[in-house]
Amino acid sequence: MSTSKVSTSLIILMIGLALVIQPSHAQDSKQDFLNAHNLARASVGVGPLTWDNKVAGYARNYANKRKGDCKLVHSRGPYGEDILVWSRGDLSGVAAVNSWFKEKVNYDYNSNSCTNGKQCRHYTQLVWKKSTRLGCAKVRCNNGGTFITCNYDPPGNSAGQRPY
């Protein structure tokens, strides 16, 4: 097994263990979001993010706008953004970050593209080297689902550039 696959498997295992060990509500703090992001970023040699209250405020405002409909719609704001909607009740912020990180298997670094039309742009934003500030928010929607958003400054996923 290659070092990259071992690192990915180890990161997923560690995040998965965190999901089992702690209850969901204990995985939604800014530190939980930061730790999950920075663990994933470290696995590919990218430096850590820092929490930014301005970016977090933007994330919170947008999450609150989605509370009524829980639609998977991007804000189209000034920041990079990963979003996730979970229709089956509560989902932790750490689980959302883990979901985005799992897209790594769909990313081909050599061609700098997603493989076979699969989703990988949440992953590339998560590990975007030039992004240094993070803000995330989670809301329980009126329909019982969960909406989670993380915003990144400066934004990533710039056309023609590799994430790291």
Buried (B, 14 or more C-beta within 10 A) or exposed (E): EEEEEEBBEEBBEBBEEBBEEEEBEEBBBBEBBBBBBBBBBBBBEBEEBEBBEEBBEBBBEBBEBBBEBBEEEEBEBEBBBBBBBBEEEBBBBBBBBBBBBBBBBBBEEEEEEBEEEEEBBBBBBBBBBBBBBBBBBBBBBEEEBBBBBBBBBEBBBEEEEEBB
